[in-house]
Amino acid sequence: MQYVDSWRAVAAATGAADRTAAEEGVRLAYRSAGLAEPEEFVWADSPRAAVEAVEKLTDPGRSVRDDVRTRPWAEERRRMYDELGPAGWSALWSATGAQLWETTSALADRIRAGVVADLAVQPEDESDVRLVLLDAVLGQHDAAWLAAFDGRGERLAGLAAVARNAGWWWPYERTVVMTERPETLHRDEAGRLDSGDGPALAYRDGFALYAWRGMPVPAAFLAELGALTPERIRAEDNAELRRVMLEFYGYDRYLTESGAEPLHRDETGVLWRIALDGDEDVVMVEVVNSTPETDGTHRTYWLRVPPRTRTAREGVAWTFGLQGETYAPVRQT
């Protein structure tokens, strides 16, 4: 679908919001919902700052999120479902929103968790922060479902305009709290937050999320990755952080510098095992590509296999979805 790529770009957009265009989109969304336009716009630099701004509002009126976002979306979905039928709607969603849903919803969840972690100083504060977050419209991070309706009517044009030009926003009868988009966003090929040398997501007021291949990590943790040693990796008590260290350091390098001994070798490769306290063993098969590189060398690959693997052949077979005894390639490529 022609709209998917444009909405994928919206979801990943960084840099300053177009405040004028975003505010006009809000006014259109209010009019489309049969509401009077808001009297005041309050801008915040991040979702965290927006929650703090909402908590300081004195007379914003009731939340109108259901009026401007939930109800129009539900009614448009019903209209499209009735028009296209179950199979047609499923095909439309599969070709549009479904392609963006996983990454954008995961990102929104991470932002919510980060806001709660930053603002809920006491355990009893958490519910209050979460209640404020429930009033948010996700702006650019509503890209998945907006993609499904793009080009199919003007009912959601206001919401789409805000999403294209700003981040999250909180709609109340008289006041709307708007947020800037992130300044930086780094993700891996799977769309997960990922950065080894700074925030994976950062807003200009300093609100940031740190992650390595999707896993949340402390900011200070990233700072020491460049100075890792096998001893430091083994000393890490947190199994998830230790796994990140191993991935960053490199399994092959860790095995070499640890003086590890291979468990098994045969014509398919070499089987190695890294025993980890409090976690399952990491078992790898070292294989050499039989096809030479352009310079005549042969590239070595490290394949992670299940901990129960006992032979190199069994491990290589597992990567092809086979049993060890049935893995018998005619030739290697």
Salt bridges, closest charged atoms under 4 A:
ASP5 OD1 - ARG8 NH1 2.81
GLU24 OE1 - ARG27 NH1 3.65
GLU24 OE2 - ARG31 NH2 3.64
GLU37 OE1 - ARG27 NE 3.78
GLU37 OE2 - ARG31 NH1 2.71
ASP45 OD1 - ARG204 NE 2.89
ASP59 OD1 - ARG174 NH2 2.88
ASP67 OD1 - ARG62 NH1 3.08
ASP67 OD2 - ARG71 NH1 3.42
GLU75 OE1 - ARG155 NH2 2.65
GLU76 OE1 - ARG79 NH2 2.82
ASP82 OD1 - ARG78 NH1 3.21
GLU83 OE1 - ARG79 NH1 3.57
ASP109 OD1 - ARG112 NH1 2.78
ASP118 OD2 - ARG48 NH1 2.81
GLU126 OE2 - ARG130 NE 2.99
ASP142 OD1 - ARG69 NH2 2.98
ASP150 OD2 - ARG164 NH2 3.21
GLU173 OE2 - ARG62 NE 3.76
GLU180 OE2 - ARG19 NE 2.88
GLU180 OE2 - ARG204 NH2 3.46
ASP188 OD2 - ARG192 NE 2.75
GLU224 OE1 - ARG232 NE 3.03
GLU231 OE2 - ARG234 NH2 3.56
GLU236 OE1 - ARG232 NH2 2.97
GLU247 OE1 - ARG213 NH1 3.40
GLU257 OE2 - ARG253 NE 3.09
ASP266 OD2 - HIS264 ND1 3.84
GLU267 OE2 - ARG313 NH2 1.94
ASP279 OD2 - ARG243 NH2 2.68
GLU280 OE2 - ARG304 NH2 3.83
ASP281 OD2 - ARG273 NH1 3.48
